[in-house]
Amino acid sequence: MRAIRAIACLAVLIGGLASIERRQARERADIASVDQVDMGVVLHVVRKNPTHGERLLPRAPRMTLVQTFAFGGMCTVDGDGARYSGPSREPRVWFASERQAELVIHDDSLALWQLCEGSEGSGKTTALAQWLWMRAAEHVGEDCEIGLTAPTFARLGHVKKAIAELWSPSWYRWKERDQVYTFVVGPRVQLVSAVRRSEAGGSPIQGANWVAHAGDELQDHFEREADIEARGRTAQDGRYKRINTATPKDLTAWRDFRAAAQRKPADGTAPVWGYSKLLGLQSPFIPDQHWHNLENSGTMTRREWRRRVLAEDVGPESAVYFNWLRALQDGTPANLRAIPPGAVDISHEVLGKWGPIGMLVGHDPGKRQHVSEFLRPFRLRDQRHGLPYWFVVDEVTTPEATMDAHVKAVRARLRDQWGMNQVDRKGRPDPDSSIALVRIDPHTRSGDEHPGEDVYKIWRAHGLFAKPAAYAPGTDRPQVIKKESRLDMMNTLLAAMVANGELRRLCVAVDEDGKAAAPNLVKALETMERDAAGDAETEDKDADDLSHWPAAVGYALWQIESPRVHRLRQENAA
């Protein structure tokens, strides 16, 4: 019986292969019936000119013709393959803005891989369809494949619509079952929904070999980036051209990816990635009146305008830490940046009244994880005031651990990474070693895993100098810190006080590769929102609670910075 089933399966397999071969033979015969095809395109590059421009397109604003390019031409198709054989007789006519044209042509002046972040109406999808044809025209006569990815098949449908409008039907044959455009002159364009449906299903991109790749809405499938990068093995001389469109997304992992793509190599070599923006506001194909109406309709919030029209990276509508900004619009780092050259560590100066302090640590105990954030104050070159600039330089998080285990992890990090809290050969504190000052959530005195046991004693038992984040005036009792006051202090430190000549005085440090020193903190600062009632930090105290990391920073800084913030509020109210 087993042998019979095996024979039956083999028969089905053979039958299936035969069916595929017959279908492929029909397709080859269909293409072989074409002996000549006009693969010509004329690309008009235009610029908006509402006053003195011409009506070059129906229902479009006035514009000025900047430059015209001719690509492709007549192709002969025979038994030897396909090849260009003369100039185009009836080329397709396309229009593009200057920035679109630069991306579509994609000559050697651009980086090999392009990330284009754009707004609504910017022409990203049109540029993708034109770019795909350009790469096919560069590979006439070759048996090769170009990849097109998008997060969903529905999103691929938008690109297919643009292709239907821009490509001549004589250029290609569409195979619905395979989701492949086959050009009669050789190249193929394979469409792939990049989102993995299940872990068991594996990557839908695996097995493909592409000479070029276009990705639509990369922010929704950048987790497949490693797979996509690996598909370019067959590209001539490793010149695996790529273009990826994206829109801003309120996701820390995407921000990290985009920042990495924008980073210039430290060795001075040419960057692999190029970054640009396409804005609908700048499009020569959309009337200025449209944007005026949209901005003044009253139906779009200022945040929506910034995100959807200006393609700005904005946080949640009800962000808790609304002054957090990883970078200014010109790309200049804001709250996420390297410690500037010439900055001087002034830990001993700012924290010296508590002893030989070389690091300030804020700690927030939790039921599911304990969190400690490491900070240092700096004096920056040419600063116009004597206030410290705080940089978060490290963090320690211990999920599902006891308080004792967490303190041991912090102590190890201080000694091994930062050379602090050292001991002599007999295990006694080294009198020549700088130490850390740990500021702890003043609302907690014992942990669930240590009932009735003083949290501060646990820290001190491991040789660490631990104190509450605040004391009641004139006492040694921990003082309650109002949540909104702590949040207000954090937002004040995260903001730029231009009038006072201050830069943002609270930042998260990055290393030479752009990696954040405290990634959990960054995620929390970028994504935490108030609830429907406008209250902050009301999430369930579970593994997904993000409040611990910024709270730890707030506790670290409270004793030093809250009095100044309070004075600022009084001055502004006066």
VENWOWO-V608493 format. One line per field, one symbol per residue. phi: phi as a letter, one per 20 degrees, with the letter a starting at -180 (. if undefined). psi: psi as a letter, one per 40 degrees, with the letter a starting at -180 (. if undefined). A space follows every 10 residues. Layout:
phi->???
psi->???
//
This chain:
phi->.fffffffff ffffffffff ffffffffff fffedbbede cddeeccfbf edfdeecfmd ffbdfeaccd cmqfcecbfe ocafcrffec ffddcbfffg fgfffleffe ffddddebdf menffgffff fgfgffffcg ndebcdecdb fbfffgffff fffffdefgf fbcedffelc edffepfcde ecfefffbff fmffegnfcd ebbccdlffd bffegfffgf fefefglmee fbccebcgce bfffffffff fefegfenff ffedcbcddf geffecfgfg fffffdfned fffffffede leedffgdgf dfefbfbffe nfgdecbfff gnfdfdgfff dffepfedbd ddccfbfdbd ccddccecde fmfebeefde cfdabcccfl cfffffffff ffffffedmd lfcefenegf feefcedddd gfecdbdfec gmefffffff fendedbffb dfgmcdegdf dfgfffffff ffffeeeffe mdefeccdfc efeneffcff fggffecfcf efenedldfg ecfefeffff fffgffegfe effffffgff ffef
psi->dddddddddd dddddddddd dddddddddd ddeheihhfi hhhhhiihge deiigdihei iiihhdihih iaahhhhade aiiheiiidg iihiiiiddd dddddfaeei idhhhhhiah eefddddddd dddddddefh eigiihihii didddddddd ddddddihde dihhhddefh hhheeciihh hhhehhdidd eahedheihi eihhhhfdee feeeddddde efdehhfegg hihhiiiihg hddddddddd dehhhdeeih idiihiihhd deheehiddd dddddedeeh idddddddde fihiaidfhd geehhdiide ehicehiihi heihhfdddd edeeaghehh hhhhiiddii hhhhiiiihi heieieiihh hheiihhgif iidddddddd dddddddefi fiiadeeihh eehiiihhhi heeheiideg hehhdddddd deeihhiidi ihheiehhhh hhdddddddd dddeihgdde fhahehihii aeeehhdgdd ddddddehii adeeiifeih gaeehedddd ddddddeddd dddddddddd ddd.
//
